[in-house]
Amino acid sequence: MLAKIKSYGLSGLVGYAVDVEVDVHSGLPGMEMVGLPDAAIKESRERVRSAIKNSAFKFSPNKITVNLAPADVKKEGPLYDLPIAIALLAATMQLSAASTKDTVFVGELSLDGSVRRVRGILPIILAAKKDGIKRIVIPWDNRNETIYVDGIEVYAFRTLNETAGFLSGNGACAPVPKASNPAMDSSAGYGEDLKFVKGQYAAKRALEIAAAGGHNILMIGPPGGGKTMLAKCLPTILPDMTLDEALETTKIHSVAGCLGEDGGLVTCRPFRSPHHTASRIALTGGGQSARPGEISLAHNGVLFMDELPEYPRTVLEILRQPLEDQQITVSRASRSVCYPANFMLVASMNPCPCGNYGSSRGECTCTPAMIEKYRSRISGPLMDRIDLHIEVDNVTYDELTDDTIAEDSASVKERVNAARRMQTARYEGASVYCNSAMNSSMLNKYCELDSSARQLLKNAFDKLDLSARAYSRILKVARTIADLDAKENISAEHVAEAIQYRSLDRNYWK
């Protein structure tokens, strides 16, 4: 007998419908899997057989053929275990085929019949909703991913027996309850606070500007100056995520299998800090299943790269496309997947190999050739894509022992949120949420300069030998500084401060 069950697969962050067809017919006992299954799906034969037997159902001794349609698309992962088992029970008339109609099934089975958590449930739910599906059955441990998605009934079960009982109508079963908008707090889970940073007033100001406009920032200074601590404070002053941003971030983390124990919504902005030994694939994503890498996992958050010149040149150069396009394309022989990558790049580096060049305390022991070779590891095109360059020197003893309470992150965050609200109103109706994402037409419209500001920028452009990209970055930063001052128009003082954050551009890398 033949039975058909609806399920879903994943291609990157996009879910697509898969029909699971099971045919039980006479022949030598065995189970044949067709439809381009990977190794994990082929191994489901043993998981499904044991789960059915250990759930007190009968496993057919006849020939079983399982087809995953469309047959020309590669299927991956163990998420088809549950639909295969349900289809097999329907084909052997242990379940009513009518009870499975218009229902999607997704889940991995254990040998004892329990339904285990799988990756990518949220994008599957959203794709099923878009396709008009009204009911879906998922593992119990994935239920928290779905509570903010309306318009589709989600049923979560712990075992195959519970799922079969639900389909048979044995006992009442309610769908997973929906929740109202969650409380978003970007500072949750991060223990650092700007009030604990001694001195470094210029760096704190630069971080505030970066957070307000979503700008990339590079901190240059000797070891022990506080660059890493400053970077870890940045998430505490970032604006809270919207529900759409939280859902998009959760989709990426769900596909990557990086959600927390509760498997719920990601409500605080990610902070990813890959080690400088990380490979290109670790950053961009890839592997056999083209999973997202660190660049995509930092989407809507921060990608912190400490000791930037220590990363291989090939790794650094792959940042250029996502910094410009806010997305990363992962191409493999079997597929090409596009992941979102709208992150803030926060990088730090020493000014030279020994770290003491320009320091007010240490003495540099590097030769000019060593310094030039060290800095040449970072290309000019990559530097052009970083909006703010800031020097971070060692703090003095008096600054370290000063008992004055510095401004905390909460106070800075209020100003950042006020600036972001101005930007949200300014770009309403466009797919732009902060100043750093402005396109050329928006620059002309929202970054008009008076004569004094225009002359100041012209002098800086000629003196510093800036590129066209650096010119636009200065305008965007000046727009953010004006927003922090609650000013509609950009003045010369805003441009002057923005230029100050590019002054290291040519002095260091010319």
Residue pairs with C-beta under 8 A, 6 or more apart in sequence:
1 23
1 24
1 91
1 92
1 93
2 21
2 22
2 23
2 24
2 91
3 21
3 22
3 87
3 88
3 90
3 91
3 97
3 100
4 19
4 20
4 21
4 22
4 87
5 19
5 20
5 21
5 22
5 83
5 84
5 86
5 87
5 90
5 100
5 105
6 17
6 18
6 19
6 20
6 83
6 102
6 103
6 104
6 105
6 133
7 17
7 18
7 19
7 20
7 79
7 80
7 83
7 104
7 105
7 106
8 15
8 16
8 17
8 18
8 79
8 104
8 106
8 124
8 127
8 128
9 15
9 16
9 18
9 73
9 75
9 76
9 77
9 79
9 80
10 16
10 76
10 77
10 119
10 120
10 123
10 124
10 255
11 73
11 335
11 337
12 255
12 290
12 330
12 337
12 338
12 339
13 123
13 251
13 252
13 255
13 337
13 339
13 340
14 123
14 127
15 120
15 123
15 124
15 125
15 126
15 127
15 128
16 73
16 127
17 127
17 128
17 131
18 68
18 69
18 70
18 75
18 80
19 67
19 68
19 69
20 66
20 67
20 68
20 80
20 83
20 84
20 87
20 105
21 66
21 67
21 68
21 69
21 87
22 64
22 65
22 66
22 67
22 84
22 87
22 88
22 90
22 91
23 64
23 65
23 67
23 91
24 60
24 62
24 63
24 64
24 88
24 91
24 92
25 62
25 63
25 65
26 62
26 63
27 62
27 63
28 63
29 61
29 62
29 63
30 63
30 64
31 45
31 48
31 49
31 64
31 65
31 66
32 63
32 64
32 65
32 66
33 41
33 42
33 44
33 45
33 66
33 68
34 65
34 66
34 67
34 68
34 71
35 66
35 67
35 68
35 69
35 70
35 71
35 75
36 68
36 71
36 72
36 73
36 74
36 75
37 68
37 75
37 80
38 74
38 75
38 76
38 77
40 76
40 77
40 78
41 68
41 75
41 76
41 77
41 78
41 80
43 78
44 78
44 80
44 81
44 84
44 109
46 111
47 78
47 81
47 108
47 109
47 110
47 111
48 81
48 84
48 85
48 88
48 109
49 59
50 111
50 112
51 81
51 85
51 109
51 110
51 111
51 112
51 113
51 160
52 58
52 59
52 85
52 88
52 89
52 113
52 160
53 59
54 111
54 112
54 113
55 113
55 159
55 160
55 161
55 164
56 161
57 89
57 94
57 160
57 164
58 92
58 94
59 88
60 88
60 91
60 92
64 88
66 84
66 87
68 75
68 80
74 334
74 335
76 289
77 118
77 119
77 120
77 289
78 108
78 109
78 116
78 118
79 106
79 107
79 108
79 118
79 119
79 120
80 106
81 107
81 108
81 109
82 105
82 106
82 107
82 108
82 109
82 115
82 137
82 139
82 160
82 163
83 105
83 106
83 107
85 109
85 160
86 95
86 100
86 105
86 163
86 164
86 167
87 100
89 95
89 164
90 96
90 97
90 100
94 164
95 164
95 167
95 168
96 167
96 168
99 167
99 168
99 169
100 167
102 133
102 134
102 135
103 135
103 136
103 137
103 167
104 128
104 133
104 135
104 136
104 137
105 136
105 137
105 163
106 118
106 121
106 124
106 136
106 137
106 138
106 139
107 115
107 116
107 118
107 137
107 138
107 139
108 115
108 116
108 117
108 118
108 139
109 115
109 116
109 160
110 116
113 159
113 160
113 161
114 158
114 159
114 160
115 139
115 140
115 157
115 158
115 159
115 160
115 162
115 163
116 139
116 141
117 139
117 141
117 142
117 263
118 139
118 142
119 254
119 255
119 256
119 257
120 251
120 254
120 255
121 138
121 139
121 142
121 145
121 146
121 254
122 145
122 146
122 149
122 247
122 250
122 251
122 254
123 251
123 254
123 255
124 136
125 136
125 138
125 145
125 146
125 149
125 152
125 154
126 149
126 247
126 251
128 136
128 152
129 149
129 151
129 152
133 152
134 152
134 153
135 152
135 153
135 155
136 152
136 153
136 154
136 155
137 155
137 156
137 157
137 163
137 166
138 146
138 154
138 155
138 156
139 156
139 157
139 158
140 156
140 157
140 158
141 263
142 156
142 263
143 154
143 156
143 176
143 263
144 262
144 263
144 264
144 265
145 250
145 254
145 259
145 263
145 264
145 265
146 154
146 156
146 176
147 176
147 177
147 178
147 179
147 264
147 265
148 178
148 179
148 181
148 182
148 243
148 246
148 247
148 265
149 178
149 247
150 178
153 175
154 175
154 176
155 166
155 173
155 175
155 176
156 176
157 163
157 166
165 171
165 173
166 173
181 243
182 243
182 246
182 265
182 267
183 267
184 240
184 241
184 242
184 243
184 246
184 267
184 268
185 240
185 267
185 268
186 235
186 236
186 238
186 239
186 240
186 241
186 268
186 269
186 413
187 235
187 236
187 237
187 238
187 268
187 409
187 410
187 413
188 267
188 268
189 268
190 232
190 235
190 236
190 268
190 271
192 229
192 232
192 233
192 236
192 409
193 233
193 236
193 408
193 409
194 204
194 207
194 233
194 236
194 237
194 406
194 407
194 408
194 409
194 412
195 405
195 406
195 407
195 408
195 409
196 229
196 406
197 204
197 226
197 229
197 230
197 233
197 406
198 226
198 395
198 399
198 400
198 402
198 406
199 226
199 395
199 396
199 399
199 400
200 225
200 226
200 230
200 392
200 395
202 390
202 391
203 219
203 226
203 230
203 390
203 392
204 230
204 407
204 412
206 217
206 219
206 388
206 390
206 501
207 217
207 230
207 233
207 234
207 237
208 237
208 412
208 415
208 416
208 484
209 215
209 388
209 477
209 480
209 481
209 484
209 501
210 216
210 217
210 234
210 344
210 346
210 387
210 388
211 234
211 237
211 238
211 239
211 344
211 412
211 413
211 416
212 415
212 416
212 419
212 420
212 435
212 480
212 483
212 484
213 387
213 419
213 423
213 434
213 435
213 436
213 476
213 477
213 479
213 480
213 483
214 344
214 433
214 434
214 435
214 436
214 437
215 344
215 387
215 388
215 435
215 436
215 473
215 476
215 477
215 480
216 323
216 344
216 345
216 346
216 347
216 385
216 386
216 387
216 388
216 436
217 344
217 345
217 346
217 347
217 386
217 387
217 388
217 389
217 390
218 308
218 347
218 348
218 349
218 383
218 386
218 388
218 389
218 390
219 227
219 230
219 231
219 346
219 347
219 348
219 349
219 390
219 391
219 392
220 348
220 349
220 350
220 351
220 389
220 390
220 391
220 392
220 504
220 508
221 227
221 348
221 350
221 351
221 359
221 391
221 392
221 393
221 394
222 350
222 351
222 355
222 356
222 358
222 359
222 361
222 362
222 393
222 394
223 350
223 355
224 394
225 392
225 393
225 394
225 395
226 392
226 395
227 306
227 348
227 392
228 306
228 348
230 392
231 302
231 304
231 306
231 346
231 348
232 271
232 304
233 409
234 271
234 302
234 344
234 346
235 268
235 269
235 271
235 301
235 302
236 409
236 413
237 409
237 412
237 413
237 416
238 269
238 301
238 302
238 413
238 416
239 413
239 416
239 417
239 420
240 417
241 249
241 267
241 268
241 269
241 300
245 300
246 265
246 266
246 267
247 265
248 299
248 300
248 340
249 266
249 269
249 270
249 299
249 300
249 301
250 259
250 265
250 266
252 292
252 296
252 297
252 299
252 339
252 340
253 259
253 266
253 270
253 297
255 291
255 292
256 291
256 292
256 296
256 297
258 297
259 266
269 300
269 301
269 302
270 297
270 298
270 299
270 300
270 301
270 302
271 298
271 301
271 302
271 304
272 294
272 297
272 298
272 301
272 302
272 303
272 304
272 343
273 303
273 304
273 305
273 306
274 282
274 283
274 294
274 303
274 305
276 305
276 306
276 307
276 310
276 311
278 294
278 311
278 315
279 315
280 312
280 314
280 315
280 318
281 287
281 293
282 293
282 294
283 293
283 294
283 295
283 315
283 318
283 319
284 293
284 295
284 318
284 328
284 330
285 291
285 292
285 293
285 295
285 296
285 328
285 330
285 337
285 339
286 293
286 330
286 332
288 332
290 330
290 332
290 335
290 337
292 330
292 339
293 328
293 330
294 303
295 303
295 318
295 319
295 322
295 328
295 339
295 341
295 343
296 328
296 339
296 340
296 341
298 341
298 343
299 339
299 340
299 341
299 342
299 343
300 342
300 343
301 343
301 344
302 343
302 344
302 346
303 343
303 344
303 345
303 346
304 346
304 347
304 348
305 311
305 345
305 346
305 347
305 348
306 347
306 348
307 348
307 349
307 350
308 316
308 347
308 348
308 349
308 378
309 349
309 350
309 374
309 375
309 377
309 378
313 377
313 379
316 377
316 378
316 379
316 382
317 379
317 382
319 345
319 382
319 385
320 381
320 382
320 385
321 328
321 329
322 328
322 341
322 343
323 345
323 385
324 385
325 341
326 340
326 341
326 342
326 437
327 338
327 339
327 340
327 341
327 342
328 338
328 339
328 341
329 336
329 337
329 338
329 339
330 336
330 337
330 338
330 339
331 337
342 437
345 385
345 386
347 386
348 392
349 378
350 357
350 374
351 357
351 358
351 359
351 371
351 508
352 364
352 366
352 370
352 371
352 374
352 375
353 366
353 370
353 371
353 374
354 362
354 364
354 365
354 366
355 362
356 362
356 363
356 364
356 365
357 364
357 366
357 371
358 364
358 391
358 393
359 393
359 394
360 393
360 394
361 394
362 394
366 374
375 508
375 509
376 509
378 509
380 467
380 509
383 389
383 505
383 509
384 467
384 469
384 470
384 473
384 505
385 469
385 473
387 436
387 473
387 476
387 477
387 501
388 477
388 501
388 502
389 501
389 502
389 503
389 504
389 505
389 508
390 501
391 504
415 484
418 484
418 486
419 480
419 483
419 484
420 433
420 434
422 483
422 486
423 433
423 434
423 435
423 483
424 433
426 446
427 433
427 438
427 442
430 442
432 438
432 439
432 442
435 476
435 477
435 479
435 480
435 483
436 476
436 480
438 446
438 447
438 476
438 479
440 472
443 472
443 475
443 476
446 479
447 475
447 476
447 478
447 479
447 490
448 489
448 490
449 457
449 490
449 495
450 489
450 491
450 492
452 492
453 478
453 490
453 491
453 492
453 494
453 495
456 492
456 495
456 496
456 499
457 471
457 474
457 475
457 495
457 499
460 466
460 474
460 499
460 502
461 471
464 470
464 499
464 502
464 503
464 505
464 506
465 506
465 510
466 474
466 502
466 505
466 506
470 502
470 505
473 502
474 495
474 498
474 499
474 502
475 490
475 498
477 498
477 501
478 490
478 494
478 495
478 497
478 498
479 490
479 494
481 494
481 497
481 498
482 488
482 489
482 490
482 491
482 494
485 494
487 494
